[in-house]
Amino acid sequence: MNGSGRLTYEEFTGFVGELCRLSKEEVPALSIIRDLFEFIDVKKDGVIDIKEWTQTFNQLPVSRDF
C-alpha cells in the first residue's frame, strides 16, 4: 500500500507475492490473483479500499485449528 488506504491491482499482486515469499508458498497464477482482486473489489472501481477488505474477510468463517 502506498499510504492511500487503497490497493491497486499492481500493489495487490506485490502484496500476494510478498505473503507467499514470507510463508514459503508458491505464488498463485496471475489469473487466480486477478480473480481474488476482483472478488474483493466489491465496488468494481479498480482499487481495494479498507471497507471492501474488511467486508470481504469478515464474511469468512474463522478456523481456530492452527
C-alpha positions as CSV (number, residue, x, y, z in Angstrom):
1,M,0.0,0.0,0.0
2,N,1.2,3.5,-0.8
3,G,-0.3,5.1,2.3
4,S,-3.6,6.0,0.5
5,G,-5.6,3.2,2.2
6,R,-6.3,1.7,-1.1
7,L,-4.6,-1.2,-3.1
8,T,-4.3,-1.1,-6.8
9,Y,-4.1,-4.4,-8.7
10,E,-0.3,-4.0,-9.0
11,E,0.1,-3.3,-5.3
12,F,-2.2,-6.3,-4.5
13,T,-0.1,-8.5,-6.8
14,G,3.0,-7.4,-4.9
15,F,1.3,-8.0,-1.6
16,V,0.3,-11.6,-2.5
17,G,3.8,-12.2,-3.8
18,E,5.4,-11.0,-0.5
19,L,3.0,-13.1,1.6
20,C,3.9,-16.1,-0.5
21,R,7.6,-15.4,-0.1
22,L,7.3,-15.0,3.7
23,S,5.3,-18.2,4.0
24,K,7.5,-20.1,1.5
25,E,4.4,-20.9,-0.5
26,E,4.2,-20.9,-4.3
27,V,2.8,-17.7,-5.8
28,P,-0.6,-18.4,-7.4
29,A,-1.2,-17.9,-11.1
30,L,-1.9,-14.3,-12.2
31,S,-5.4,-15.4,-13.2
32,I,-6.1,-16.5,-9.6
33,I,-4.7,-13.3,-8.2
34,R,-6.9,-11.3,-10.6
35,D,-10.0,-13.3,-9.7
36,L,-9.3,-12.7,-6.0
37,F,-8.7,-9.0,-6.6
38,E,-12.0,-8.7,-8.5
39,F,-13.8,-10.6,-5.7
40,I,-12.6,-8.2,-3.0
41,D,-13.1,-5.1,-5.2
42,V,-16.8,-5.0,-4.4
43,K,-17.3,-1.5,-5.9
44,K,-15.6,-2.6,-9.2
45,D,-13.6,0.6,-9.3
46,G,-10.1,-1.0,-9.8
47,V,-8.9,-0.5,-6.2
48,I,-9.5,-2.3,-2.9
49,D,-10.2,0.1,0.0
50,I,-10.2,-0.8,3.7
51,K,-14.0,-1.1,3.7
52,E,-14.0,-3.6,0.9
53,W,-11.2,-5.5,2.5
54,T,-12.8,-5.9,5.9
55,Q,-16.3,-6.5,4.4
56,T,-14.8,-9.4,2.4
57,F,-12.8,-11.0,5.1
58,N,-15.4,-10.5,7.9
59,Q,-17.6,-12.9,5.9
60,L,-15.2,-15.8,6.0
61,P,-15.6,-18.4,8.7
62,V,-12.7,-18.4,11.2
63,S,-11.0,-21.7,12.0
64,R,-9.2,-21.9,15.3
65,D,-7.4,-25.1,14.2
66,F,-3.9,-23.8,13.7
